[in-house]
Structure formats: structure tokens, C-alpha cells
């Protein structure tokens, strides 16, 4: 039976994490995983869990929450006719393949290596959020052929290594290929489902050291964190949406970009043992 005081500490920390992630997702349109993974990392470390599989625990639990949030998001966007099902049909198989390869890679890497990868990729995303321009283009339509064969698994692979859904890579990619931003955001939610479902199935089968596993963990997915974060984001995401309509989110995106760069640099510092 898990220690009651430990469970209460976990619940308190995870409730705060879920609330903040929900507000940011609603306010800025960023995927929850980019916030949840470092938050889980610091929360579980604070509670005394570490070891070589800590990042796997954080990635898997984040991706489990993304299944629920992405399905809700796709359904909501689809009611408004915003989801581009043709892009999902063409890109989905490659993204799913990349997600499976991502689980295989993440399962075999040490936690410090995954921290370093997260730090580098989060740094790139943060710089794009802060410095990117809406008029930047790589093409006038989403690519097919060899470029799609290369890019679609890469989106799934990198997303799993970061424990994120489709937003952080999918939205910039579609925007660079001239997809309207609202359609890109809606379609990227579909990417999130395609990434999260196969990857979570794989992580549920990953054996974890019992000594470094928080209470109520199945495979690498902590069910307490999953349940609390989902409950809190359902409550607070609409608050973020209301705030987004009440103020200009562009300056806030710049602030979030700075925050993300700092988080990425701190992850890199920890990965290098500094």
C-alpha cells in the first residue's frame, strides 16, 4: 500500500502542474507536453525518485495525458470543420511509425541522454516561438513523396523523445508549408493522437525498477499523475481560452519562449551534470 503522506504530496504537486499546463495550453495554444515533461521531472525528483529511467516515466505519463487532450481537441476542431483529414490520412502512417521507433529509442537510452535531447529540442522550439515569423515558407503545400516519407516519421520520433503531441513540431511544419494557422492547430491535434496512442502502449509494457517507480505506476505511466493532470487541465484550459480572448497572446508567446529556453538550458545543465 503506497504511503499516504507521499500520495498527498504527489497529489498537491501534480494538481499545480496540471492547472498551469491547462491554462498555458488554452492561453497560448502550446501542447501540454512541453510543460508537463520538465514539470514531472522536477516533481518526481523532489519526491525522491530518480535513476536511469526517470525521463522515460515523465515522457510516458505526459504522452498518456495527450491521448485524452488530443482526442477532445480533434473532436472540438472537427465540429468547426477545421481538421484537414487529407493531411492526417497521408501523414498518419509515417508519424505512427516514427512514434513506435521513438519508444524503442527512448526505452534504451539513459535518463541523462533523454534530458539532453529534450533540452536541445526544447531550445529549438523556444527559439522558433520567440523569433519565428508567420510569413516564413518552405513551400505552398504540404510535401509528398520522399520529403513526406522522411518528415512524417521524424515528427513522430522527435515528439516521443520529448513526450509531446503534435503541436510543437506539427504546427510550425504545416505553417511553413502554407497551411492556415487554425487548420494547422486543429490538424496537429490529430497528429497528437497518432503519436500518443502507439507510444503509450509501448511504454505500458516497459519494465521499470520498483525502487525508482512512484506509487500506482503501470509500465512507465504513473496513473496518479495521469488522472490528476487530466482532471486539472479539463478545469483550467477553458480559463486560458478566456484569457486568450481578453488579451493579446503574442507578447505572452514571447514570454513563454523565453521561459522555454530557460527550461531547456536547465535541462541541458542537469544532463551535463553541472
Secondary structure, DSSP 4 states (H G I P E B T S, - for coil): ---HHHHHHHHHHHHHHHHHHHHHHHHH---THHHHHHHHHHHHHHTT--STTHHHHHHHHHHHHHHHHHHHHHHHHHHTT---HHHHHHHHHHHHHHHHHHHHHHHHS-HHHHHHHHHHHHHHHHHHHHH--TT--S-SS---HHHHHHHHHHHHHHHHHHT--SIIIIIHHHHHTT--HHHHHHHHHHHHHHHHHHHHHHHHT----GGG--SSEETTEEHHHHHHHHHHHHHHHHHHHHHHHHS-HHHHHHHHHHHHHHHHHHHHHHHTT-
